[in-house]
């Protein structure tokens, strides 16, 4: 490879790397944010109870144990990502003690889960 071709290749590679970095920085974060209502909160913990009145297809809520031991209950009637994280999947998290992250809002003292995700291990 002659010097001119090598410089052209290096320039194109640098442009690709810089372009990728710019896109990564400007792209929305995978963590929900702008599409959730103002006042949305987030917490992570282990599922210790799943309220499933008619089986895993009818999950209405769950209880999360936070790292300090506090138990927190959530309702699921406003869950926005039920196709990406089916409520029945909470039972697997309960069985394996794999933590979940929940984004929620408070409505009249009730915590309503808006988004659920597998939490990253600490």
C-alpha distance (Angstrom), angle and dihedral (degrees) to the residues before:
residue distance angle dihedral
X1 . . .
X2 3.77 . .
X3 3.78 122.8 .
X4 3.81 95.1 -104.0
X5 3.83 92.5 53.8
X6 3.81 91.1 46.0
X7 3.82 91.3 52.2
X8 3.79 91.2 47.6
X9 3.81 90.6 49.8
X10 3.83 92.1 47.4
X11 3.83 90.9 49.0
X12 3.78 92.7 50.3
X13 3.79 91.3 47.4
X14 3.81 91.3 50.1
X15 3.81 91.3 48.4
X16 3.81 90.3 50.6
X17 3.81 92.9 49.6
X18 3.81 93.0 47.2
X19 3.81 91.9 45.9
X20 3.79 91.1 51.0
X21 3.80 90.8 49.3
X22 3.81 92.0 50.9
X23 3.81 92.1 49.5
X24 3.82 91.2 48.1
X25 3.80 92.0 50.7
X26 3.81 95.3 46.0
X27 3.82 97.4 41.1
X28 3.78 117.9 98.8
X29 3.77 114.8 -94.0
X30 3.82 116.5 -104.5
X31 3.78 86.3 -124.1
X32 3.80 109.8 90.0
X33 3.74 113.9 -106.9
X34 3.78 126.1 129.3
X35 3.81 95.5 41.4
X36 3.81 94.6 54.6
X37 3.81 121.7 85.9
X38 3.80 120.9 -98.7
X39 3.79 112.0 -87.9
X40 3.79 93.7 35.6
X41 3.80 111.6 152.6
X42 3.79 132.1 -161.9
X43 3.79 135.2 -149.2
X44 3.77 138.8 168.3
X45 3.78 129.0 -143.6
X46 3.79 148.2 123.9
X47 3.82 121.3 -73.1
X48 3.81 109.0 -119.8
X49 3.82 100.0 168.3
X50 3.81 135.7 22.8
X51 3.81 118.6 -161.4
X52 3.80 102.0 -144.9
X53 3.78 109.4 162.2
X54 3.81 96.4 -178.8
X55 3.82 103.0 19.3
X56 3.79 132.1 -76.0
X57 3.79 91.2 -42.8
X58 3.80 91.0 63.0
X59 3.80 105.1 48.4
X60 3.80 110.2 159.3
X61 3.79 102.0 174.5
X62 3.77 147.3 -25.0
X63 3.79 142.8 -145.5
X64 3.79 121.4 -122.9
X65 3.80 125.7 -159.2
X66 3.79 111.2 -147.1
X67 3.82 121.5 -145.9
X68 3.84 91.2 -97.3
X69 3.82 91.4 54.3
X70 3.82 98.0 -102.3
X71 3.83 113.9 144.7
X72 3.81 115.9 -138.8
X73 3.82 125.7 -173.9
X74 3.82 124.7 -147.4
X75 3.79 134.3 -169.8
X76 3.80 120.3 -144.6
X77 3.80 103.8 -154.1
X78 3.84 92.0 109.9
X79 3.82 98.9 40.6
X80 3.82 107.8 146.5
X81 3.81 101.6 -171.3
X82 3.79 101.9 45.6
X83 3.81 91.7 134.4
X84 3.82 93.0 54.7
X85 3.82 93.2 40.6
X86 3.81 109.2 22.4
X87 3.81 111.3 -152.6
X88 3.81 89.2 -125.1
X89 3.82 87.6 65.0
X90 3.81 87.3 72.2
X91 3.83 88.6 76.3
X92 3.81 89.7 61.2
X93 3.79 89.9 50.9
X94 3.79 89.0 49.9
X95 3.81 91.5 51.4
X96 3.81 95.2 46.4
X97 3.84 98.3 34.6
X98 3.80 88.7 -130.9
X99 3.82 105.9 156.2
X100 3.79 124.3 -117.5
X101 3.76 130.9 -154.1
X102 3.78 117.2 -136.5
X103 3.80 129.3 -166.9
X104 3.78 110.5 -157.5
X105 3.76 147.9 162.4
X106 3.78 128.8 -143.4
X107 3.81 117.8 -122.3
X108 3.79 116.1 -178.3
X109 3.79 93.0 -28.1
X110 3.83 93.8 -46.3
X111 3.79 119.3 113.0
X112 3.80 109.8 -137.0
X113 3.79 116.3 -162.0
X114 3.81 111.8 -134.0
X115 3.82 99.4 174.6
X116 3.80 135.1 13.7
X117 3.81 128.5 -165.0
X118 3.77 139.0 167.8
X119 3.80 105.0 -95.2
X120 3.76 120.2 -128.6
X121 3.76 114.9 -111.3
X122 3.82 112.8 -106.4
